[in-house]
Amino acid sequence: MTTVVLQAEGLQKSFGRQPVLRGLDWQLRQGQVVGLLGRNGAGKSTLLECLLGLRETDGGSATLFGEPVTALSEDARARIGYVPQKAELFEWLTPVQMLDYFRALYPRWNDALVHGLLTRWGFQGEARIKPIGRLSGGERQRLSIIRALAHEPELLVLDEPVASLDPVGRRDFLRELIGTVIEHDTTVVFSTHILSDLERVALDVAFLHDGRIGLQAGLDELLESARRVTGTAAAVDALRLQGEIRREHHADGTVSVLARVSDGEAAALDAAPALRADALSLEDLFVEVTK
Ligand SMILES: Nc1ncnc2c1ncn2[C@@H]1O[C@H](COP(=O)(O)OP(=O)(O)OP(=O)(O)O)[C@@H](O)[C@H]1O
């Protein structure tokens, strides 16, 4: 049984009268790599901030490495790497000065990794000695990622880490991430809207919708098993699909059911000519699950 790294129970968070998290339960185990998906404004950043103890919740509880996030020990903090959506870096320091500053705060720091990343990610020339305030958005994001990886965290939380990166930067980052995860069995949760990136890295996907994790599953298994089944309600119901995710009623009286179907159910579907079953891409799933 692998260790539980993150546990959230009944998390509630509202901004004014707008509820964002509505009794959200979630769990991540060591070594899990989860892509967190959701529409703009679904609450992904809010959720990640609440899970890290950076934002107060209105109810529920969250623990990291078994400790309440509201009272994390220094030791637990040192095991976490976080890349926020908008990194607040020390504008007046150069990248090297900033990294030296953080180096002093952590018990572990991989100098060789930092040096290698600075060199490979374009910080060998002018950018190395420029104040951070004058770096481009992508350069700042890369620096924020280097800072988050440098102390070899056991849990990496990445909030749209590639949003400002060009395709080469994204590829380099994903390669690094995959290497890190494989080498250190790191637990990773990252939010992104770039589904193709997710398909390259994430082993699991979690959909945040209506303030809860609406669906979480292994990505490959989900793509293999997800079907949109359309037909009369009677014909669809006769199948007794166990993994129904959502149902939509059409004006012509038919229904479409989004479901994860087992092999047996897939065979029954093949033998039911009155029903139409479509496989779904991750993008289709995103649209359907977050409707
Ligand atoms: N400090 C705040 N005060 C008031 N409302 C807020 C605050 N922070 C977030 N919100 C609102 O909470 C909701 C969730 O925001 P959040 O940034 O968590 O969404 P998101 O899923 O990360 O969005 P995106 O994909 O666009 O980055 C939004 O409607 C947002 O306007």
The ligand as a MOL file (V3000), in Angstrom:
LIG
                    3D

  0  0  0     0  0            999 V3000
M  V30 BEGIN CTAB
M  V30 COUNTS 31 33 0 0 0
M  V30 BEGIN ATOM
M  V30 1 N -9.1140 36.5310 -4.3280 0
M  V30 2 C -10.2770 36.3280 -4.9480 0
M  V30 3 N -11.3440 37.1050 -4.6880 0
M  V30 4 C -12.5370 36.9090 -5.2890 0
M  V30 5 N -12.7620 35.9190 -6.1930 0
M  V30 6 C -11.7350 35.1040 -6.4810 0
M  V30 7 C -10.4480 35.2680 -5.8840 0
M  V30 8 N -9.6140 34.3040 -6.3780 0
M  V30 9 C -10.3590 33.5790 -7.2510 0
M  V30 10 N -11.6230 34.0520 -7.3190 0
M  V30 11 C -12.7290 33.5100 -8.1320 0
M  V30 12 O -12.8340 32.1350 -7.8490 0
M  V30 13 C -13.0660 31.3790 -9.0250 0
M  V30 14 C -11.9920 30.3330 -9.1950 0
M  V30 15 O -10.7780 30.9660 -9.5320 0
M  V30 16 P -9.4600 30.1340 -9.8020 0
M  V30 17 O -8.3790 31.1060 -10.1500 0
M  V30 18 O -9.2290 29.2090 -8.6770 0
M  V30 19 O -9.8940 29.2750 -11.1030 0
M  V30 20 P -9.0090 28.4140 -12.1020 0
M  V30 21 O -9.7250 27.1290 -12.2980 0
M  V30 22 O -7.5970 28.3310 -11.5980 0
M  V30 23 O -9.0970 29.3060 -13.4160 0
M  V30 24 P -8.1190 29.4480 -14.6870 0
M  V30 25 O -8.1820 28.1440 -15.4310 0
M  V30 26 O -8.7610 30.5530 -15.4450 0
M  V30 27 O -6.7420 29.7780 -14.1750 0
M  V30 28 C -13.1270 32.4040 -10.1590 0
M  V30 29 O -14.4820 32.6780 -10.4410 0
M  V30 30 C -12.4250 33.6180 -9.6050 0
M  V30 31 O -12.9400 34.8040 -10.1450 0
M  V30 END ATOM
M  V30 BEGIN BOND
M  V30 1 1 1 2
M  V30 2 1 2 3
M  V30 3 2 2 7
M  V30 4 2 3 4
M  V30 5 1 4 5
M  V30 6 2 5 6
M  V30 7 1 6 7
M  V30 8 1 6 10
M  V30 9 1 7 8
M  V30 10 2 8 9
M  V30 11 1 9 10
M  V30 12 1 10 11
M  V30 13 1 11 12
M  V30 14 1 11 30
M  V30 15 1 12 13
M  V30 16 1 13 14
M  V30 17 1 13 28
M  V30 18 1 14 15
M  V30 19 1 15 16
M  V30 20 2 16 17
M  V30 21 1 16 18
M  V30 22 1 16 19
M  V30 23 1 19 20
M  V30 24 2 20 21
M  V30 25 1 20 22
M  V30 26 1 20 23
M  V30 27 1 23 24
M  V30 28 2 24 25
M  V30 29 1 24 26
M  V30 30 1 24 27
M  V30 31 1 28 29
M  V30 32 1 28 30
M  V30 33 1 30 31
M  V30 END BOND
M  V30 END CTAB
M  END
